Amino acid sequence: MAIVWKCPRGGLLIHSDRGSQYACDAFQLLLRELRIKCTMIRKGNCWDDAPLE
């Protein structure tokens, strides 16, 4: 819904946990098509989020 309403441009960065909804092939393919870079926290390392928050 956010993609339809906000029409993000390429170069956008999305940061998420390693949930299956974010790691699945369909979601990752959509991000690549929209030229959105995805970063994820490393397993068991909560400090990955600190610089972004």
C-alpha positions, -999 to 999 in steps of 0.1 A, spaced: 0 0 0 29 24 8 43 18 -27 10 27 -44 4 58 -22 39 72 -18 54 62 -52 90 58 -38 119 66 -61 150 44 -66 177 48 -40 153 43 -11 167 22 18 145 -2 39 158 -18 70 141 -47 86 144 -77 108 149 -112 93 112 -120 92 100 -144 65 78 -117 50 108 -95 44 132 -122 34 109 -140 9 118 -141 -28 87 -122 -39 93 -93 -15 130 -91 -24 122 -92 -62 97 -64 -57 124 -43 -40 149 -50 -68 123 -40 -94 117 -7 -76 155 -1 -70 150 -1 -32 179 -14 -12 171 -37 17 193 -42 47 186 -66 75 198 -71 110 222 -100 116 209 -129 134 212 -125 172 227 -90 169 203 -63 181 230 -36 178 226 -35 140 195 -13 145 212 13 167 227 35 140 194 36 121 173 44 151 
